[in-house]
Amino acid sequence: MRSFLDRMLLRIGFTHPEGRTLMRDQIIMALFTSLMALSVSELGEWGVAYACGALLITVNFWWLIRFAQGLLASAAGAVGGTFFRFFVRLSVTGAGLYAMIVAAAWPVWAILAGMSTVMVTILVWGAFRRSGANSVKEA
């Protein structure tokens, strides 16, 4: 699954290896934990809220990595386009949260738990990177 996701992400434009690794790991984390939450909750409201929170943050993270990758590729970024993309991402995230919390009245803790998958992904990535960096320095 990892190699399939790596190839797919590379094919659709995730050219920076660290960004591709982060995105791949976030997709796996969100998918695996969402399936577990849906299974444990027996397709109940909590599991659906968790899965939707994980999906929302994964889409947001996708846009963020693509944006950062674009900045790395081009030193002179368009300020107007950058602000526009930021506000589009913020609006989509706000609308998604409004729909889940207010309109659907899903449990906020389940949504937040799903959204926290990105923090776990970043912490695990950082821990592995740091441990790998230490072994390289020592070798």
N, CA, C and O atoms as CSV, one atom per row, in Angstrom:
chain,resi,resn,atom,element,x,y,z
A,1,MET,N,N,0.822,-1.189,0.000
A,1,MET,CA,C,0.000,0.000,0.000
A,1,MET,C,C,0.872,1.261,0.000
A,1,MET,O,O,0.561,2.254,-0.658
A,2,ARG,N,N,1.975,1.190,0.760
A,2,ARG,CA,C,2.862,2.355,0.833
A,2,ARG,C,C,3.452,2.694,-0.526
A,2,ARG,O,O,3.477,3.860,-0.921
A,3,SER,N,N,3.924,1.687,-1.239
A,3,SER,CA,C,4.535,1.944,-2.547
A,3,SER,C,C,3.487,2.416,-3.558
A,3,SER,O,O,3.775,3.264,-4.403
A,4,PHE,N,N,2.273,1.867,-3.471
A,4,PHE,CA,C,1.197,2.313,-4.355
A,4,PHE,C,C,0.892,3.787,-4.110
A,4,PHE,O,O,0.783,4.564,-5.059
A,5,LEU,N,N,0.755,4.178,-2.840
A,5,LEU,CA,C,0.480,5.578,-2.521
A,5,LEU,C,C,1.636,6.481,-2.940
A,5,LEU,O,O,1.413,7.582,-3.442
A,6,ASP,N,N,2.870,6.021,-2.735
A,6,ASP,CA,C,4.027,6.814,-3.161
A,6,ASP,C,C,3.988,7.074,-4.666
A,6,ASP,O,O,4.186,8.205,-5.112
A,7,ARG,N,N,3.734,6.035,-5.436
A,7,ARG,CA,C,3.677,6.191,-6.891
A,7,ARG,C,C,2.530,7.111,-7.305
A,7,ARG,O,O,2.695,7.962,-8.178
A,8,MET,N,N,1.361,6.935,-6.669
A,8,MET,CA,C,0.207,7.759,-6.992
A,8,MET,C,C,0.482,9.228,-6.656
A,8,MET,O,O,0.197,10.111,-7.465
A,9,LEU,N,N,1.033,9.490,-5.473
A,9,LEU,CA,C,1.310,10.867,-5.074
A,9,LEU,C,C,2.365,11.506,-5.973
A,9,LEU,O,O,2.255,12.684,-6.312
A,10,LEU,N,N,3.366,10.753,-6.355
A,10,LEU,CA,C,4.383,11.275,-7.268
A,10,LEU,C,C,3.765,11.600,-8.630
A,10,LEU,O,O,4.082,12.621,-9.240
A,11,ARG,N,N,2.891,10.729,-9.089
A,11,ARG,CA,C,2.238,10.921,-10.386
A,11,ARG,C,C,1.366,12.175,-10.395
A,11,ARG,O,O,1.260,12.840,-11.425
A,12,ILE,N,N,0.743,12.508,-9.266
A,12,ILE,CA,C,-0.154,13.675,-9.254
A,12,ILE,C,C,0.536,14.948,-8.786
A,12,ILE,O,O,-0.117,15.970,-8.575
A,13,GLY,N,N,1.863,14.889,-8.620
A,13,GLY,CA,C,2.584,16.135,-8.400
A,13,GLY,C,C,3.270,16.332,-7.064
A,13,GLY,O,O,3.822,17.407,-6.828
A,14,PHE,N,N,3.264,15.357,-6.186
A,14,PHE,CA,C,3.984,15.481,-4.917
A,14,PHE,C,C,5.444,15.084,-5.165
A,14,PHE,O,O,5.831,13.938,-4.937
A,15,THR,N,N,6.236,16.033,-5.629
A,15,THR,CA,C,7.604,15.734,-6.038
A,15,THR,C,C,8.600,15.787,-4.891
A,15,THR,O,O,9.645,15.139,-4.959
A,16,HIS,N,N,8.305,16.536,-3.849
A,16,HIS,CA,C,9.229,16.625,-2.709
A,16,HIS,C,C,9.098,15.355,-1.866
A,16,HIS,O,O,7.996,15.021,-1.433
A,17,PRO,N,N,10.211,14.635,-1.623
A,17,PRO,CA,C,10.123,13.335,-0.934
A,17,PRO,C,C,9.544,13.419,0.482
A,17,PRO,O,O,8.774,12.545,0.880
A,18,GLU,N,N,9.903,14.455,1.245
A,18,GLU,CA,C,9.379,14.564,2.616
A,18,GLU,C,C,7.883,14.868,2.606
A,18,GLU,O,O,7.128,14.317,3.408
A,19,GLY,N,N,7.459,15.738,1.704
A,19,GLY,CA,C,6.038,16.043,1.591
A,19,GLY,C,C,5.234,14.831,1.170
A,19,GLY,O,O,4.134,14.594,1.670
A,20,ARG,N,N,5.797,14.060,0.237
A,20,ARG,CA,C,5.124,12.838,-0.213
A,20,ARG,C,C,5.016,11.829,0.925
A,20,ARG,O,O,3.986,11.175,1.084
A,21,THR,N,N,6.090,11.703,1.722
A,21,THR,CA,C,6.072,10.788,2.861
A,21,THR,C,C,5.028,11.216,3.880
A,21,THR,O,O,4.262,10.385,4.370
A,22,LEU,N,N,4.989,12.505,4.205
A,22,LEU,CA,C,3.996,13.007,5.155
A,22,LEU,C,C,2.572,12.760,4.658
A,22,LEU,O,O,1.710,12.309,5.412
A,23,MET,N,N,2.340,13.057,3.388
A,23,MET,CA,C,0.987,12.882,2.850
A,23,MET,C,C,0.601,11.419,2.817
A,23,MET,O,O,-0.527,11.069,3.164
A,24,ARG,N,N,1.515,10.563,2.407
A,24,ARG,CA,C,1.246,9.120,2.374
A,24,ARG,C,C,0.905,8.611,3.770
A,24,ARG,O,O,-0.069,7.881,3.954
A,25,ASP,N,N,1.716,9.003,4.751
A,25,ASP,CA,C,1.481,8.548,6.120
A,25,ASP,C,C,0.174,9.090,6.680
A,25,ASP,O,O,-0.511,8.395,7.431
A,26,GLN,N,N,-0.185,10.330,6.322
A,26,GLN,CA,C,-1.453,10.889,6.789
A,26,GLN,C,C,-2.631,10.148,6.180
A,26,GLN,O,O,-3.619,9.883,6.865
A,27,ILE,N,N,-2.538,9.813,4.908
A,27,ILE,CA,C,-3.623,9.060,4.269
A,27,ILE,C,C,-3.795,7.702,4.947
A,27,ILE,O,O,-4.914,7.277,5.235
A,28,ILE,N,N,-2.675,7.030,5.199
A,28,ILE,CA,C,-2.739,5.717,5.849
A,28,ILE,C,C,-3.300,5.853,7.262
A,28,ILE,O,O,-4.162,5.072,7.666
A,29,MET,N,N,-2.811,6.850,8.020
A,29,MET,CA,C,-3.277,7.060,9.396
A,29,MET,C,C,-4.775,7.365,9.417
A,29,MET,O,O,-5.519,6.771,10.197
A,30,ALA,N,N,-5.212,8.280,8.570
A,30,ALA,CA,C,-6.632,8.653,8.551
A,30,ALA,C,C,-7.503,7.479,8.126
A,30,ALA,O,O,-8.560,7.240,8.709
A,31,LEU,N,N,-7.063,6.755,7.121
A,31,LEU,CA,C,-7.852,5.618,6.626
A,31,LEU,C,C,-7.944,4.505,7.668
A,31,LEU,O,O,-9.033,4.013,7.962
A,32,PHE,N,N,-6.801,4.111,8.221
A,32,PHE,CA,C,-6.780,3.019,9.197
A,32,PHE,C,C,-7.588,3.370,10.447
A,32,PHE,O,O,-8.423,2.579,10.888
A,33,THR,N,N,-7.344,4.549,11.019
A,33,THR,CA,C,-8.050,4.908,12.254
A,33,THR,C,C,-9.536,5.156,12.001
A,33,THR,O,O,-10.366,4.881,12.868
A,34,SER,N,N,-9.876,5.671,10.827
A,34,SER,CA,C,-11.291,5.883,10.509
A,34,SER,C,C,-12.019,4.546,10.375
A,34,SER,O,O,-13.142,4.397,10.858
A,35,LEU,N,N,-11.379,3.574,9.720
A,35,LEU,CA,C,-11.994,2.243,9.629
A,35,LEU,C,C,-12.159,1.622,11.012
A,35,LEU,O,O,-13.167,0.971,11.287
A,36,MET,N,N,-11.177,1.820,11.876
A,36,MET,CA,C,-11.285,1.299,13.247
A,36,MET,C,C,-12.419,1.990,14.003
A,36,MET,O,O,-13.202,1.330,14.686
A,37,ALA,N,N,-12.511,3.322,13.883
A,37,ALA,CA,C,-13.571,4.068,14.578
A,37,ALA,C,C,-14.946,3.651,14.059
A,37,ALA,O,O,-15.880,3.476,14.841
A,38,LEU,N,N,-15.066,3.494,12.764
A,38,LEU,CA,C,-16.346,3.053,12.202
A,38,LEU,C,C,-16.699,1.643,12.646
A,38,LEU,O,O,-17.864,1.331,12.895
A,39,SER,N,N,-15.686,0.796,12.742
A,39,SER,CA,C,-15.910,-0.580,13.176
A,39,SER,C,C,-16.311,-0.637,14.648
A,39,SER,O,O,-17.274,-1.313,15.011
A,40,VAL,N,N,-15.565,0.075,15.491
A,40,VAL,CA,C,-15.839,0.060,16.934
A,40,VAL,C,C,-17.203,0.678,17.241
A,40,VAL,O,O,-17.926,0.195,18.112
A,41,SER,N,N,-17.550,1.745,16.524
A,41,SER,CA,C,-18.838,2.399,16.771
A,41,SER,C,C,-19.988,1.725,16.033
A,41,SER,O,O,-21.133,2.169,16.113
A,42,GLU,N,N,-19.674,0.648,15.311
A,42,GLU,CA,C,-20.664,-0.083,14.521
A,42,GLU,C,C,-21.394,0.849,13.553
A,42,GLU,O,O,-22.623,0.862,13.478
A,43,LEU,N,N,-20.596,1.631,12.815
A,43,LEU,CA,C,-21.078,2.609,11.846
A,43,LEU,C,C,-21.977,3.662,12.487
A,43,LEU,O,O,-22.867,4.215,11.841
A,44,GLY,N,N,-21.731,3.926,13.758
A,44,GLY,CA,C,-22.524,4.910,14.483
A,44,GLY,C,C,-22.053,6.334,14.238
A,44,GLY,O,O,-21.107,6.587,13.491
A,45,GLU,N,N,-22.744,7.249,14.891
A,45,GLU,CA,C,-22.489,8.681,14.726
A,45,GLU,C,C,-21.063,9.067,15.106
A,45,GLU,O,O,-20.445,9.888,14.428
A,46,TRP,N,N,-20.536,8.488,16.178
A,46,TRP,CA,C,-19.187,8.828,16.627
A,46,TRP,C,C,-18.155,8.437,15.570
A,46,TRP,O,O,-17.255,9.218,15.262
A,47,GLY,N,N,-18.282,7.258,15.025
A,47,GLY,CA,C,-17.340,6.802,14.003
A,47,GLY,C,C,-17.415,7.626,12.734
A,47,GLY,O,O,-16.388,7.936,12.132
A,48,VAL,N,N,-18.614,7.983,12.325
A,48,VAL,CA,C,-18.787,8.807,11.131
A,48,VAL,C,C,-18.200,10.193,11.362
A,48,VAL,O,O,-17.539,10.745,10.482
A,49,ALA,N,N,-18.440,10.762,12.553
A,49,ALA,CA,C,-17.885,12.079,12.880
A,49,ALA,C,C,-16.364,12.028,12.890
A,49,ALA,O,O,-15.711,12.945,12.391
A,50,TYR,N,N,-15.795,10.966,13.451
A,50,TYR,CA,C,-14.337,10.794,13.470
A,50,TYR,C,C,-13.792,10.720,12.051
A,50,TYR,O,O,-12.826,11.404,11.712
A,51,ALA,N,N,-14.415,9.889,11.224
A,51,ALA,CA,C,-13.953,9.706,9.845
A,51,ALA,C,C,-14.053,11.006,9.051
A,51,ALA,O,O,-13.159,11.317,8.264
A,52,CYS,N,N,-15.111,11.755,9.245
A,52,CYS,CA,C,-15.263,13.026,8.530
A,52,CYS,C,C,-14.245,14.062,9.015
A,52,CYS,O,O,-13.732,14.845,8.216
A,53,GLY,N,N,-13.951,14.071,10.314
A,53,GLY,CA,C,-12.908,14.951,10.829
A,53,GLY,C,C,-11.547,14.590,10.259
A,53,GLY,O,O,-10.763,15.472,9.907
A,54,ALA,N,N,-11.266,13.302,10.167
A,54,ALA,CA,C,-10.000,12.847,9.585
A,54,ALA,C,C,-9.931,13.196,8.099
A,54,ALA,O,O,-8.875,13.588,7.605
A,55,LEU,N,N,-11.041,13.057,7.389
A,55,LEU,CA,C,-11.075,13.409,5.973
A,55,LEU,C,C,-10.850,14.908,5.781
A,55,LEU,O,O,-10.081,15.316,4.911
A,56,LEU,N,N,-11.520,15.724,6.590
A,56,LEU,CA,C,-11.382,17.176,6.479
A,56,LEU,C,C,-9.941,17.615,6.710
A,56,LEU,O,O,-9.420,18.436,5.954
A,57,ILE,N,N,-9.291,17.085,7.736
A,57,ILE,CA,C,-7.924,17.502,8.023
A,57,ILE,C,C,-6.963,16.930,6.992
A,57,ILE,O,O,-5.942,17.556,6.705
A,58,THR,N,N,-7.250,15.775,6.431
A,58,THR,CA,C,-6.390,15.210,5.388
A,58,THR,C,C,-6.446,16.060,4.125
A,58,THR,O,O,-5.414,16.294,3.497
A,59,VAL,N,N,-7.625,16.522,3.744
A,59,VAL,CA,C,-7.762,17.416,2.586
A,59,VAL,C,C,-7.039,18.735,2.864
A,59,VAL,O,O,-6.347,19.260,1.992
A,60,ASN,N,N,-7.198,19.262,4.063
A,60,ASN,CA,C,-6.523,20.501,4.444
A,60,ASN,C,C,-5.008,20.328,4.400
A,60,ASN,O,O,-4.296,21.201,3.904
A,61,PHE,N,N,-4.521,19.215,4.913
A,61,PHE,CA,C,-3.091,18.913,4.919
A,61,PHE,C,C,-2.577,18.742,3.490
A,61,PHE,O,O,-1.469,19.169,3.167
A,62,TRP,N,N,-3.387,18.119,2.644
A,62,TRP,CA,C,-3.055,17.951,1.225
A,62,TRP,C,C,-2.769,19.324,0.604
A,62,TRP,O,O,-1.736,19.524,-0.034
A,63,TRP,N,N,-3.699,20.264,0.799
A,63,TRP,CA,C,-3.534,21.606,0.248
A,63,TRP,C,C,-2.310,22.295,0.842
A,63,TRP,O,O,-1.582,22.994,0.136
A,64,LEU,N,N,-2.085,22.100,2.133
A,64,LEU,CA,C,-0.952,22.738,2.792
A,64,LEU,C,C,0.376,22.227,2.245
A,64,LEU,O,O,1.282,23.022,1.998
A,65,ILE,N,N,0.508,20.933,2.053
A,65,ILE,CA,C,1.745,20.364,1.512
A,65,ILE,C,C,1.953,20.814,0.073
A,65,ILE,O,O,3.072,21.152,-0.313
A,66,ARG,N,N,0.899,20.823,-0.717
A,66,ARG,CA,C,1.033,21.299,-2.101
A,66,ARG,C,C,1.465,22.758,-2.136
A,66,ARG,O,O,2.275,23.148,-2.976
A,67,PHE,N,N,0.927,23.567,-1.223
A,67,PHE,CA,C,1.302,24.974,-1.139
A,67,PHE,C,C,2.780,25.111,-0.761
A,67,PHE,O,O,3.510,25.873,-1.394
A,68,ALA,N,N,3.220,24.384,0.257
A,68,ALA,CA,C,4.619,24.441,0.687
A,68,ALA,C,C,5.547,23.945,-0.412
A,68,ALA,O,O,6.624,24.507,-0.614
A,69,GLN,N,N,5.151,22.922,-1.107
A,69,GLN,CA,C,5.949,22.394,-2.208
A,69,GLN,C,C,6.087,23.440,-3.317
A,69,GLN,O,O,7.149,23.568,-3.925
A,70,GLY,N,N,5.023,24.177,-3.574
A,70,GLY,CA,C,5.073,25.247,-4.572
A,70,GLY,C,C,6.002,26.372,-4.143
A,70,GLY,O,O,6.705,26.948,-4.974
A,71,LEU,N,N,6.011,26.688,-2.856
A,71,LEU,CA,C,6.923,27.716,-2.357
A,71,LEU,C,C,8.374,27.284,-2.489
A,71,LEU,O,O,9.239,28.097,-2.816
A,72,LEU,N,N,8.646,26.009,-2.236
A,72,LEU,CA,C,10.010,25.506,-2.365
A,72,LEU,C,C,10.472,25.519,-3.823
A,72,LEU,O,O,11.650,25.742,-4.099
A,73,ALA,N,N,9.559,25.285,-4.741
A,73,ALA,CA,C,9.914,25.242,-6.158
A,73,ALA,C,C,10.112,26.633,-6.738
A,73,ALA,O,O,10.901,26.814,-7.666
A,74,SER,N,N,9.397,27.621,-6.197
A,74,SER,CA,C,9.468,28.982,-6.733
A,74,SER,C,C,9.732,29.958,-5.600
A,74,SER,O,O,8.910,30.105,-4.695
A,75,ALA,N,N,10.867,30.619,-5.647
A,75,ALA,CA,C,11.225,31.581,-4.595
A,75,ALA,C,C,10.320,32.803,-4.632
A,75,ALA,O,O,10.026,33.380,-3.585
A,76,ALA,N,N,9.881,33.203,-5.797
A,76,ALA,CA,C,9.032,34.384,-5.933
A,76,ALA,C,C,7.581,33.944,-6.114
A,76,ALA,O,O,7.118,33.746,-7.237
A,77,GLY,N,N,6.870,33.794,-4.997
A,77,GLY,CA,C,5.474,33.372,-5.065
A,77,GLY,C,C,4.556,34.573,-5.207
A,77,GLY,O,O,4.890,35.671,-4.762
A,78,ALA,N,N,3.416,34.371,-5.818
A,78,ALA,CA,C,2.443,35.445,-5.978
A,78,ALA,C,C,1.692,35.622,-4.668
A,78,ALA,O,O,1.016,34.708,-4.197
A,79,VAL,N,N,1.819,36.812,-4.082
A,79,VAL,CA,C,1.200,37.071,-2.782
A,79,VAL,C,C,-0.313,36.983,-2.867
A,79,VAL,O,O,-0.955,36.411,-1.987
A,80,GLY,N,N,-0.888,37.547,-3.925
A,80,GLY,CA,C,-2.346,37.518,-4.073
A,80,GLY,C,C,-2.876,36.107,-4.169
A,80,GLY,O,O,-3.866,35.765,-3.523
A,81,GLY,N,N,-2.224,35.284,-4.973
A,81,GLY,CA,C,-2.643,33.890,-5.119
A,81,GLY,C,C,-2.490,33.116,-3.833
A,81,GLY,O,O,-3.313,32.258,-3.516
A,82,THR,N,N,-1.435,33.414,-3.087
A,82,THR,CA,C,-1.194,32.745,-1.815
A,82,THR,C,C,-2.300,33.066,-0.819
A,82,THR,O,O,-2.825,32.168,-0.160
A,83,PHE,N,N,-2.655,34.343,-0.708
A,83,PHE,CA,C,-3.728,34.725,0.202
A,83,PHE,C,C,-5.061,34.138,-0.237
A,83,PHE,O,O,-5.853,33.706,0.601
A,84,PHE,N,N,-5.316,34.117,-1.529
A,84,PHE,CA,C,-6.573,33.570,-2.031
A,84,PHE,C,C,-6.686,32.090,-1.677
A,84,PHE,O,O,-7.719,31.645,-1.176
A,85,ARG,N,N,-5.622,31.328,-1.937
A,85,ARG,CA,C,-5.649,29.893,-1.618
A,85,ARG,C,C,-5.804,29.661,-0.119
A,85,ARG,O,O,-6.491,28.729,0.301
A,86,PHE,N,N,-5.164,30.510,0.690
A,86,PHE,CA,C,-5.306,30.392,2.132
A,86,PHE,C,C,-6.760,30.583,2.546
A,86,PHE,O,O,-7.285,29.803,3.341
A,87,PHE,N,N,-7.411,31.605,2.020
A,87,PHE,CA,C,-8.793,31.870,2.404
A,87,PHE,C,C,-9.760,30.831,1.843
A,87,PHE,O,O,-10.782,30.541,2.466
A,88,VAL,N,N,-9.457,30.277,0.696
A,88,VAL,CA,C,-10.285,29.181,0.180
A,88,VAL,C,C,-10.179,27.979,1.109
A,88,VAL,O,O,-11.191,27.380,1.473
A,89,ARG,N,N,-8.944,27.624,1.497
A,89,ARG,CA,C,-8.742,26.496,2.400
A,89,ARG,C,C,-9.414,26.759,3.752
A,89,ARG,O,O,-10.049,25.867,4.315
A,90,LEU,N,N,-9.275,27.963,4.262
A,90,LEU,CA,C,-9.906,28.322,5.530
A,90,LEU,C,C,-11.427,28.252,5.421
A,90,LEU,O,O,-12.095,27.774,6.339
A,91,SER,N,N,-11.973,28.723,4.307
A,91,SER,CA,C,-13.427,28.693,4.105
A,91,SER,C,C,-13.956,27.265,4.002
A,91,SER,O,O,-14.990,26.934,4.582
A,92,VAL,N,N,-13.243,26.431,3.267
A,92,VAL,CA,C,-13.675,25.027,3.134
A,92,VAL,C,C,-13.626,24.336,4.489
A,92,VAL,O,O,-14.541,23.591,4.843
A,93,THR,N,N,-12.559,24.581,5.250
A,93,THR,CA,C,-12.447,23.980,6.579
A,93,THR,C,C,-13.560,24.483,7.493
A,93,THR,O,O,-14.184,23.694,8.203
A,94,GLY,N,N,-13.812,25.786,7.479
A,94,GLY,CA,C,-14.889,26.359,8.299
A,94,GLY,C,C,-16.253,25.820,7.916
A,94,GLY,O,O,-17.066,25.500,8.783
A,95,ALA,N,N,-16.509,25.718,6.615
A,95,ALA,CA,C,-17.796,25.182,6.157
A,95,ALA,C,C,-17.947,23.714,6.559
A,95,ALA,O,O,-19.026,23.284,6.966
A,96,GLY,N,N,-16.865,22.953,6.442
A,96,GLY,CA,C,-16.910,21.545,6.851
A,96,GLY,C,C,-17.178,21.403,8.344
A,96,GLY,O,O,-17.986,20.572,8.760
A,97,LEU,N,N,-16.502,22.211,9.141
A,97,LEU,CA,C,-16.730,22.155,10.588
A,97,LEU,C,C,-18.150,22.599,10.940
A,97,LEU,O,O,-18.792,21.997,11.800
A,98,TYR,N,N,-18.635,23.637,10.285
A,98,TYR,CA,C,-20.007,24.093,10.527
A,98,TYR,C,C,-21.000,22.981,10.195
A,98,TYR,O,O,-21.927,22.712,10.959
A,99,ALA,N,N,-20.794,22.345,9.050
A,99,ALA,CA,C,-21.714,21.284,8.638
A,99,ALA,C,C,-21.701,20.129,9.634
A,99,ALA,O,O,-22.753,19.572,9.950
A,100,MET,N,N,-20.524,19.767,10.128
A,100,MET,CA,C,-20.434,18.629,11.044
A,100,MET,C,C,-20.934,18.967,12.449
A,100,MET,O,O,-21.636,18.168,13.068
A,101,ILE,N,N,-20.571,20.158,12.956
A,101,ILE,CA,C,-20.899,20.493,14.346
A,101,ILE,C,C,-22.311,21.050,14.480
A,101,ILE,O,O,-23.066,20.617,15.351
A,102,VAL,N,N,-22.675,22.003,13.629
A,102,VAL,CA,C,-23.964,22.682,13.777
A,102,VAL,C,C,-25.076,21.954,13.014
A,102,VAL,O,O,-26.109,21.604,13.585
A,103,ALA,N,N,-24.851,21.737,11.729
A,103,ALA,CA,C,-25.919,21.151,10.908
A,103,ALA,C,C,-26.181,19.687,11.267
A,103,ALA,O,O,-27.332,19.289,11.446
A,104,ALA,N,N,-25.123,18.892,11.371
A,104,ALA,CA,C,-25.311,17.465,11.655
A,104,ALA,C,C,-25.358,17.179,13.155
A,104,ALA,O,O,-25.812,16.112,13.568
A,105,ALA,N,N,-24.896,18.116,13.965
A,105,ALA,CA,C,-24.860,17.971,15.430
A,105,ALA,C,C,-24.092,16.716,15.864
A,105,ALA,O,O,-24.509,16.002,16.776
A,106,TRP,N,N,-22.955,16.463,15.188
A,106,TRP,CA,C,-22.105,15.340,15.558
A,106,TRP,C,C,-21.278,15.686,16.775
A,106,TRP,O,O,-21.056,16.865,17.053
A,107,PRO,N,N,-20.817,14.685,17.508
A,107,PRO,CA,C,-20.016,14.932,18.703
A,107,PRO,C,C,-18.708,15.664,18.355
A,107,PRO,O,O,-17.928,15.212,17.517
A,108,VAL,N,N,-18.499,16.785,19.013
A,108,VAL,CA,C,-17.310,17.605,18.740
A,108,VAL,C,C,-16.040,16.829,19.058
A,108,VAL,O,O,-15.050,16.939,18.335
A,109,TRP,N,N,-16.059,16.048,20.127
A,109,TRP,CA,C,-14.859,15.292,20.498
A,109,TRP,C,C,-14.472,14.270,19.440
A,109,TRP,O,O,-13.287,14.013,19.226
A,110,ALA,N,N,-15.447,13.695,18.788
A,110,ALA,CA,C,-15.146,12.735,17.727
A,110,ALA,C,C,-14.523,13.442,16.523
A,110,ALA,O,O,-13.579,12.932,15.918
A,111,ILE,N,N,-15.052,14.610,16.182
A,111,ILE,CA,C,-14.498,15.380,15.065
A,111,ILE,C,C,-13.067,15.805,15.380
A,111,ILE,O,O,-12.177,15.681,14.538
A,112,LEU,N,N,-12.849,16.306,16.595
A,112,LEU,CA,C,-11.499,16.720,17.003
A,112,LEU,C,C,-10.536,15.542,17.047
A,112,LEU,O,O,-9.367,15.677,16.685
A,113,ALA,N,N,-11.014,14.407,17.482
A,113,ALA,CA,C,-10.156,13.211,17.496
A,113,ALA,C,C,-9.752,12.840,16.071
A,113,ALA,O,O,-8.595,12.497,15.828
A,114,GLY,N,N,-10.682,12.903,15.138
A,114,GLY,CA,C,-10.362,12.623,13.744
A,114,GLY,C,C,-9.381,13.634,13.176
A,114,GLY,O,O,-8.477,13.277,12.421
A,115,MET,N,N,-9.561,14.895,13.541
A,115,MET,CA,C,-8.661,15.935,13.050
A,115,MET,C,C,-7.272,15.832,13.667
A,115,MET,O,O,-6.301,16.335,13.101
A,116,SER,N,N,-7.174,15.189,14.812
A,116,SER,CA,C,-5.860,15.075,15.464
A,116,SER,C,C,-4.958,14.050,14.783
A,116,SER,O,O,-3.786,13.930,15.139
A,117,THR,N,N,-5.487,13.311,13.812
A,117,THR,CA,C,-4.645,12.338,13.121
A,117,THR,C,C,-3.452,13.009,12.457
A,117,THR,O,O,-2.383,12.409,12.343
A,118,VAL,N,N,-3.629,14.245,12.021
A,118,VAL,CA,C,-2.512,14.944,11.370
A,118,VAL,C,C,-1.394,15.234,12.366
A,118,VAL,O,O,-0.218,15.194,12.005
A,119,MET,N,N,-1.746,15.523,13.606
A,119,MET,CA,C,-0.712,15.763,14.624
A,119,MET,C,C,0.057,14.482,14.924
A,119,MET,O,O,1.278,14.506,15.077
A,120,VAL,N,N,-0.652,13.377,15.005
A,120,VAL,CA,C,0.017,12.088,15.240
A,120,VAL,C,C,0.947,11.766,14.070
A,120,VAL,O,O,2.070,11.304,14.275
A,121,THR,N,N,0.483,12.007,12.857
A,121,THR,CA,C,1.321,11.756,11.680
A,121,THR,C,C,2.594,12.589,11.723
A,121,THR,O,O,3.683,12.070,11.474
A,122,ILE,N,N,2.470,13.865,12.034
A,122,ILE,CA,C,3.637,14.749,12.081
A,122,ILE,C,C,4.583,14.339,13.210
A,122,ILE,O,O,5.799,14.343,13.021
A,123,LEU,N,N,4.046,13.986,14.374
A,123,LEU,CA,C,4.900,13.572,15.493
A,123,LEU,C,C,5.646,12.281,15.180
A,123,LEU,O,O,6.835,12.168,15.477
A,124,VAL,N,N,4.969,11.314,14.590
A,124,VAL,CA,C,5.626,10.049,14.238
A,124,VAL,C,C,6.681,10.294,13.165
A,124,VAL,O,O,7.790,9.768,13.258
A,125,TRP,N,N,6.350,11.086,12.148
A,125,TRP,CA,C,7.311,11.415,11.094
A,125,TRP,C,C,8.543,12.092,11.688
A,125,TRP,O,O,9.673,11.750,11.338
A,126,GLY,N,N,8.324,13.053,12.589
A,126,GLY,CA,C,9.440,13.754,13.216
A,126,GLY,C,C,10.298,12.847,14.074
A,126,GLY,O,O,11.523,12.967,14.081
A,127,ALA,N,N,9.661,11.940,14.796
A,127,ALA,CA,C,10.417,11.009,15.639
A,127,ALA,C,C,11.283,10.086,14.786
A,127,ALA,O,O,12.453,9.862,15.096
A,128,PHE,N,N,10.706,9.555,13.713
A,128,PHE,CA,C,11.494,8.684,12.825
A,128,PHE,C,C,12.609,9.465,12.139
A,128,PHE,O,O,13.721,8.963,11.980
A,129,ARG,N,N,12.309,10.671,11.743
A,129,ARG,CA,C,13.330,11.487,11.073
A,129,ARG,C,C,14.458,11.829,12.036
A,129,ARG,O,O,15.631,11.792,11.665
A,130,ARG,N,N,14.105,12.156,13.257
A,130,ARG,CA,C,15.125,12.496,14.262
A,130,ARG,C,C,15.970,11.275,14.604
A,130,ARG,O,O,17.192,11.380,14.718
A,131,SER,N,N,15.343,10.139,14.767
A,131,SER,CA,C,16.113,8.933,15.084
A,131,SER,C,C,17.008,8.545,13.913
A,131,SER,O,O,18.128,8.078,14.118
A,132,GLY,N,N,16.535,8.730,12.714
A,132,GLY,CA,C,17.356,8.461,11.530
A,132,GLY,C,C,18.475,9.463,11.396
A,132,GLY,O,O,19.575,9.110,10.972
A,133,ALA,N,N,18.213,10.718,11.752
A,133,ALA,CA,C,19.251,11.750,11.670
A,133,ALA,C,C,20.340,11.487,12.695
A,133,ALA,O,O,21.519,11.710,12.418
A,134,ASN,N,N,19.953,11.009,13.894
A,134,ASN,CA,C,20.960,10.725,14.922
A,134,ASN,C,C,21.858,9.562,14.524
A,134,ASN,O,O,23.066,9.593,14.763
A,135,SER,N,N,21.261,8.526,13.910
A,135,SER,CA,C,22.083,7.373,13.522
A,135,SER,C,C,23.012,7.733,12.372
A,135,SER,O,O,24.102,7.170,12.261
A,136,VAL,N,N,22.598,8.665,11.510
A,136,VAL,CA,C,23.465,9.080,10.410
A,136,VAL,C,C,24.650,9.870,10.949
A,136,VAL,O,O,25.775,9.699,10.478
A,137,LYS,N,N,24.407,10.738,11.937
A,137,LYS,CA,C,25.483,11.533,12.521
A,137,LYS,C,C,26.514,10.652,13.221
A,137,LYS,O,O,27.716,10.912,13.165
A,138,GLU,N,N,26.022,9.607,13.879
A,138,GLU,CA,C,26.923,8.735,14.623
A,138,GLU,C,C,27.720,7.835,13.715
A,138,GLU,O,O,28.837,7.455,14.065
A,139,ALA,N,N,27.191,7.481,12.562
A,139,ALA,CA,C,27.850,6.538,11.664
A,139,ALA,C,C,29.025,7.124,10.929
A,139,ALA,O,O,29.667,6.431,10.140
